[in-house]
Amino acid sequence: MTDWGARAECLLSQVAACSEPGPGVTRLPFTPEHRAAIDLLQTQMEEIGLTVTLDHAGTLIGRSEGPPGSRTLLMGSHQDSVREGGAYDGIMGVVLPLLALDKLRAEGIELPFSVEVLAFADEEGVRFPTALVGSRALAGTFDDAVLSMTDTQGVTLREAMACFGLNPEQIRTLSRNPEDLLGFVETHIEQGPVLEREERPLGVVSAICGIERHQIEITGETGHAGTLPMSGRRDALVAAAAIVAEVDRMGQSTPNLRATVGALTVEPNVVNAVPRRVTLTAEFRSPDDATRSAAGDALHHFMQNLAADRKTAINAEKTYAQMAQPCDATLSAQLAGRGTDKGACGLLLPSGATHDASAMADLCPIAMLFVRCRDGVSHTPEEFAAKDDMGAAIDALASFLTALARKDSENS
Amino acid sequence: MTDWGARAECLLSQVAACSEPGPGVTRLPFTPEHRAAIDLLQTQMEEIGLTVTLDHAGTLIGRSEGPPGSRTLLMGSHQDSVREGGAYDGIMGVVLPLLALDKLRAEGIELPFSVEVLAFADEEGVRFPTALVGSRALAGTFDDAVLSMTDTQGVTLREAMACFGLNPEQIRTLSRNPEDLLGFVETHIEQGPVLEREERPLGVVSAICGIERHQIEITGETGHAGTLPMSGRRDALVAAAAIVAEVDRMGQSTPNLRATVGALTVEPNVVNAVPRRVTLTAEFRSPDDATRSAAGDALHHFMQNLAADRKTAINAEKTYAQMAQPCDATLSAQLAGRGTDKGACGLLLPSGATHDASAMADLCPIAMLFVRCRDGVSHTPEEFAAKDDMGAAIDALASFLTALARKDSENS
């Protein structure tokens, strides 16, 4: 009997070798490492009997053709990693659905719809200051302007794609017709500790959190820490500390809100000078947009009062906002049902991170399966998902496809 | 009638020209700029009738010889500036007593004791990681080991002094006999806003504050700001914010305590990662050593509880401690009396900053006269003391010398 988890582990370690030298995996889009990963995945896809193409956004597509006129289920994730990242983030979401299809083939099950397994070129946005190129192309939301963005070597995205044998001017033609699609299912490591804490190998995503980011600048007045009396000080760091505490308090006390001050910089930042200027970031994430935007408003109100109390100037700008993307209830319920059958779980949890599914939600119903990862870490060489958990995910995906086939035939 | 304040202004602007190019004044010890300042001051000292020498620590000494067997009053401050500093910090404390002596000479007053006006080479400690070279040499507290310290060009203090024509091996021979001395009087810009707020041109220092510094390191756990639930976070910056707030609260609520977190650094310091590690400094200053050390102890106690509450590791080390140096009550009262005579002030205030007088306190009684400076700022090109305030200081110093002469003759 095939150990599907072990096959996943083996295939992932082969793809992990397609990396720049150094710790962990560094596989950026439109590079020799990307090409090596494509070659390896193409061989695997062809062995499983899929028809393989590379679209003009650099997405590798392995297609299992269903009966004429049938719709298509899209599955997959991204091939790229961050610098010195791990062997699972993204690529595992390509490998597991491939093996689920292989499992069905081994069991002699034919699906009454087409399936495409997609390996997107760039989700992380590490090489170019843009991301989600492949998924936005399919969703019809790709913005040509990003083709002029450059990497650190001064190479534009347009040039990088052309050197890779792609025609970026054709990206606009890649958008899919939603009516042809059953949906998009993405499998991904959780990148968080919830499944590990709950001792569950798998979880189904309820929604991808919306995000907003605020860039905050506090200007007070510096002075010699010895000669400036306490009374009348306009210490920018003391004001910043109140913001850090308040953001944390909001996150701790508001259901479904994650609130973080991640970056903070002090000027002049010396032991014997009262801080003149502090810049900091505040980030809110929630699966519920109203919760998130109420948090942003509450912080602005808090900072207005603080600026007056502390006699400092506080300027805040919302630099980024992204709406929450709820997962499709039907697809998610079917995925959760499969997980439960296999002793996995029906645990629903939000995704705090953005994924290709975020962009695909503009095109079709989405669902996401999370796989437990060790210590909740990702984006490091220590990133790890257990063989047996990946095996459970392959089982769940195969069962999901079978059940979807049953339902699809009931509906037709 | 001589405008002594205007003469001070003129002389200070001449010395300010002895500077590296760039904004403000940059005059580091044992450099061509230092030599230019010495030449200019020497000419001035000789015009006033002083006997000029340069000791082996680089201190320029202008001596007015009193009757045989009489004791000596030391006055002065340092010639060096910080990088891109101002035209007053240090050097004004050399120029004003010179002009006070010139004023007495113009009035035909002869003193029954010797006076030396000292221009120390290095108080700021900008070029070498040590300071107070000249004053420690006189006090007999100079440590030969610092001669091996290097500047950013790799030049040792020993080499720099030798190139300047000094013999650093002779520094040990410079220590003075306390019995020969009446005391040391240093004039300095306040470097703080108290005199300006109180609308007083001059103030007399009650004590030079003691200082203690703590280097604090908080280690929590990082994670993705989206995927890590709020519950169970070990956010190093949230713990740091509580320390910043507590240090400020202690300073605001404790009489005679100045408490500052001046430097704070976050890792990994990105918008979407929970901070893993924060390092910060806490500095306490007080003219009262018990107050200062109680504050340090209270902070350690606070951090022990915080570490447990926030599940973070907090390591703190006291990296620096310096005792408070009370000014001599008799000299200070005489100085304050003179100020009041001249419509200046009898305001007593602590000095939050360290001065040459801190080192001289190991040798003899000290007193300090503060001159109001605009906006309380120092160590910038904007540093400024008004001509009339300097004139008031010259008057006060001249009257002080006369009164001391009267007292000295009464005692003898």
Interface residues (C-beta under 8 A of the other chain):
Chain A: E190 Q191 G192 P193 V194 C209 I211 R213 G223 H224 A225 G226 T227 L228 P229 M230 S231 G232 D235 L237 V238 A240 A241 A242 V244 A245 D248 G251 Q252 L257 R258 A259 T260 V261 G262 A263 L264 T265 V266 N269 V270 V271 N272 A273 V274 P275 T281 E283 R285 S351 G352 A353 T354 G376 V377 S378 H379
Chain B: E190 Q191 G192 P193 V194 C209 I211 R213 G223 H224 A225 G226 T227 L228 P229 M230 S231 G232 D235 L237 V238 A240 A241 A242 V244 A245 D248 G251 Q252 L257 R258 A259 T260 V261 G262 A263 L264 T265 V266 N269 V270 V271 N272 A273 V274 P275 T281 E283 R285 S351 G352 A353 T354 G376 V377 S378 H379
